[in-house]
Amino acid sequence: MPETPDPAARNDACAAASTVRFVLVEPRVGGNVGAAARALKNLGFERLVVVAPRCDPRGDDARRMAKDASDVLDRVTEFADLDSALEGARAVIGTSGRRGKQRRPHWRLDRLAPEMARMACSGEIAVVFGRETRGLTVEELDRCTHLVHFPAADAYPSFNLAQSVLLVAYELFLALPEAASGEPSALDPPADHATREAMYAHLRAALEAIGFLHPDTVEPMMRRIRRMLGRVELTMGEARIVRGIARQTLWLSRRAGLEVRLDFEDDA
């Protein structure tokens, strides 16, 4: 069995635990929200976020399953869309059991947990959980910097929503003390969700203008570019450099008479 962290190390990890938000997308069953709240409180987390819920996240069913974690439900934050729920997050970890060539790298949870804990010690992170019936859409997974899956028996690999929350919270609970005892990062602040999305929109426009992206392959290629740059953990300054490259590419494309999309915001 894993060793239980000593009290001093656990106290050092409390601040990092407060930077982790657990995001449930369109939950349909109040009991699942309540059970997730209970799991978070068991393991020292308290930030539960719901996106466009299809149930009452603070209703009787939720409170019945939350038991003594009703205070977590009372602090649940609701958003109408995923981008709003991810605002300010330096890393977004998506949970998905489906695997494929467009979902690589797809980390096993226990192997990525130490890295998730390290990122939580230097900024906000969000862990995103999909719908009970069909998980996260491809577009929602595109918003994620990292993807994780949970090892399970082949005969029945599907986890309940609250079970998934419990697994992630447990692995982070174990990993945070060691991560919190390390040296703080001397790098520039990491790029947040809004900055990354603006960068990707700018980069896409530039790559389309020079013919690198084609209409029939644009989505899978951008997905691979997102995965590639997501692994780098870009800082705010580095994201500005990428946008500077895109901006110069678009300027030269216009000078060359190439067609340039204008349906993105350039805040230069």
C-alpha positions in Angstrom: 0.0 0.0 0.0 1.2 3.6 -0.6 2.6 5.3 2.5 0.3 7.8 4.2 1.9 11.3 3.9 3.0 12.7 7.3 0.9 15.6 8.7 3.5 18.3 8.0 3.8 17.3 4.4 0.0 17.2 4.1 -0.3 20.7 5.5 2.3 21.9 2.9 0.0 20.5 0.2 -3.2 22.2 1.3 -2.5 25.4 -0.6 -1.8 23.5 -3.8 -5.1 21.5 -3.3 -6.9 24.8 -3.4 -5.7 25.5 -7.0 -7.4 22.3 -8.4 -10.9 22.6 -9.8 -12.9 19.6 -10.7 -15.2 20.3 -13.6 -18.3 18.2 -14.4 -19.8 18.8 -17.8 -23.6 18.5 -18.1 -24.1 16.1 -15.1 -27.6 14.5 -15.3 -27.8 12.9 -11.9 -27.8 14.9 -8.7 -26.6 12.0 -6.7 -23.4 11.8 -8.8 -22.7 15.5 -8.1 -23.2 14.8 -4.3 -21.0 11.7 -4.3 -18.3 13.7 -6.2 -18.5 16.4 -3.5 -18.1 13.8 -0.8 -15.1 12.3 -2.5 -13.4 15.7 -2.8 -14.0 16.5 0.9 -12.6 13.1 1.9 -9.3 14.0 0.2 -9.0 17.7 1.0 -10.4 19.3 -2.1 -13.3 21.7 -2.3 -13.6 23.3 -5.7 -16.4 21.7 -7.6 -17.6 23.2 -10.9 -20.5 22.2 -13.1 -21.1 23.2 -16.7 -24.7 23.4 -18.0 -26.0 20.9 -15.4 -29.0 18.8 -16.4 -29.9 18.3 -12.7 -30.0 20.4 -9.5 -26.4 20.3 -8.2 -27.6 21.4 -4.8 -30.8 19.5 -4.6 -32.0 16.8 -2.3 -30.5 13.9 -4.3 -27.1 15.6 -4.3 -27.2 16.4 -0.6 -28.3 12.8 0.2 -25.2 11.4 -1.5 -22.9 14.2 -0.2 -23.6 13.3 3.4 -21.4 15.7 5.4 -20.0 17.4 2.3 -23.0 19.7 1.8 -20.6 22.6 2.3 -18.8 21.6 -0.9 -22.2 21.6 -2.7 -23.0 25.1 -1.3 -19.8 26.4 -2.9 -20.4 24.7 -6.3 -19.8 27.1 -9.2 -22.0 26.9 -12.3 -21.1 28.0 -15.8 -23.0 28.0 -19.1 -20.1 26.8 -21.2 -16.7 25.0 -20.8 -14.5 27.8 -21.9 -15.9 30.0 -19.1 -15.3 27.2 -16.5 -11.7 26.9 -17.6 -10.8 30.6 -17.4 -7.5 31.1 -15.7 -6.4 27.4 -15.8 -2.7 26.9 -16.7 -3.4 23.2 -17.5 -6.6 21.4 -18.4 -6.7 17.6 -17.8 -9.4 15.8 -19.7 -10.6 12.3 -18.6 -11.6 9.9 -21.3 -11.8 6.2 -21.7 -11.8 6.4 -25.5 -8.4 6.1 -27.2 -7.2 6.7 -30.7 -4.4 8.2 -32.8 -5.9 11.7 -32.4 -5.9 11.3 -28.6 -2.2 10.9 -28.0 -0.5 11.1 -25.7 -3.2 9.6 -23.5 -1.7 9.2 -20.0 -2.5 6.6 -17.4 -3.7 8.5 -14.4 -1.2 7.3 -11.9 1.7 8.1 -14.3 0.5 11.7 -14.9 -0.5 12.5 -11.3 2.9 13.6 -10.1 3.1 16.1 -13.1 -0.5 17.3 -12.3 0.5 17.9 -8.7 3.6 19.8 -9.8 1.5 22.0 -12.1 -1.0 22.6 -9.3 1.8 23.9 -7.1 2.5 26.8 -9.5 -0.9 27.7 -10.8 -4.5 26.8 -11.4 -5.4 23.5 -13.0 -8.7 22.0 -14.0 -9.7 18.4 -14.3 -12.6 17.9 -16.7 -15.1 15.0 -16.5 -17.7 14.2 -19.2 -21.3 13.3 -19.3 -22.5 10.1 -17.6 -23.7 8.7 -20.9 -21.2 9.8 -23.5 -18.3 11.6 -21.9 -16.6 14.6 -23.5 -17.0 15.6 -27.1 -14.0 15.8 -29.4 -14.3 19.6 -29.3 -14.2 19.6 -25.5 -11.2 17.3 -25.5 -9.5 19.8 -27.8 -9.6 22.3 -25.0 -7.5 20.0 -22.8 -3.7 20.2 -22.5 -3.5 16.6 -21.2 -5.6 13.5 -21.4 -5.8 10.7 -18.9 -7.5 7.3 -18.6 -8.1 4.9 -15.8 -6.8 1.3 -16.0 -9.7 -1.2 -15.6 -10.7 -4.7 -16.4 -11.5 -5.4 -20.0 -14.8 -7.0 -19.1 -16.2 -3.7 -17.6 -13.9 -0.7 -18.1 -16.5 2.1 -17.5 -16.3 4.1 -14.3 -19.2 6.0 -12.7 -18.8 9.8 -12.7 -18.2 10.0 -9.0 -15.8 7.1 -9.1 -13.7 8.9 -11.7 -13.6 12.0 -9.5 -12.6 9.9 -6.5 -9.7 8.3 -8.5 -8.3 11.6 -9.6 -8.6 13.2 -6.2 -6.9 10.2 -4.6 -3.9 10.2 -6.9 -3.5 14.0 -6.4 -3.8 13.6 -2.7 -0.9 11.2 -2.7 1.2 13.3 -5.1 0.8 16.8 -3.8 3.0 16.6 -0.6 6.1 15.7 -2.6 5.4 18.2 -5.3 4.7 21.0 -2.7 8.1 20.4 -1.1 10.0 21.1 -4.3 11.6 24.3 -5.4 9.2 26.9 -6.8 9.4 27.6 -10.6 11.5 30.5 -11.7 9.8 30.6 -15.1 7.4 33.3 -16.3 3.7 32.7 -15.4 2.2 29.8 -17.4 -0.2 30.6 -20.2 -3.8 30.4 -19.1 -6.7 28.9 -21.0 -7.9 32.0 -22.7 -4.3 32.9 -23.8 -3.8 29.4 -25.3 -7.1 29.4 -27.2 -6.4 32.9 -28.7 -2.9 31.6 -29.7 -4.4 28.5 -31.4 -6.9 30.6 -33.3 -4.2 32.9 -34.5 -1.9 30.0 -35.4 -4.6 28.3 -37.3 -5.4 31.4 -39.4 -1.7 31.7 -40.3 -1.3 28.0 -41.2 -4.4 28.2 -43.3 -3.2 31.3 -45.1 0.1 29.6 -46.3 -1.7 26.4 -47.3 -0.3 24.2 -44.5 -3.8 23.3 -43.3 -6.3 22.0 -45.8 -10.1 21.9 -45.4 -10.2 18.1 -45.2 -7.5 17.7 -42.6 -7.6 21.0 -40.6 -9.3 19.6 -37.5 -7.1 16.5 -37.0 -3.9 18.5 -37.7 -4.9 21.3 -35.3 -5.6 18.6 -32.7 -2.1 17.2 -33.1 -0.6 20.7 -32.9 -2.6 21.3 -29.7 -1.3 18.1 -28.2 2.3 19.0 -29.2 2.2 22.5 -27.8 0.2 21.4 -24.7 3.1 19.2 -23.6 5.5 22.1 -23.7 3.5 24.0 -20.9 3.9 27.4 -22.7 4.4 30.5 -20.5 2.6 33.7 -21.2 5.7 35.1 -22.9 6.1 32.0 -25.1 2.5 32.2 -26.2 3.1 35.8 -27.3 6.1 34.6 -29.3 3.9 32.0 -31.1 1.3 34.7 -31.8 4.1 37.0 -33.1 5.2 34.3 -35.6 1.5 33.9 -36.7 1.1 37.7 -37.0 4.2 38.0 -39.2 3.1 35.1 -41.3 -0.4 36.7 -41.9 1.2 40.1 -42.7 3.4 38.5 -45.4 0.5 36.4 -46.7 -1.5 39.6 -47.2 1.5 41.2 -49.0 1.6 38.1 -51.3 -2.1 38.4 -52.0 -3.1 35.3 -50.2 -6.5 34.8 -48.7 -6.5 35.5 -45.0 -9.2 34.7 -42.4 -10.2 37.6 -40.2 -12.6 35.7 -37.8 -10.2 35.8 -34.8 -9.2 38.4 -32.4 -5.6 39.9 -32.6 -5.1 41.9 -29.5 -1.7 43.1 -30.5 
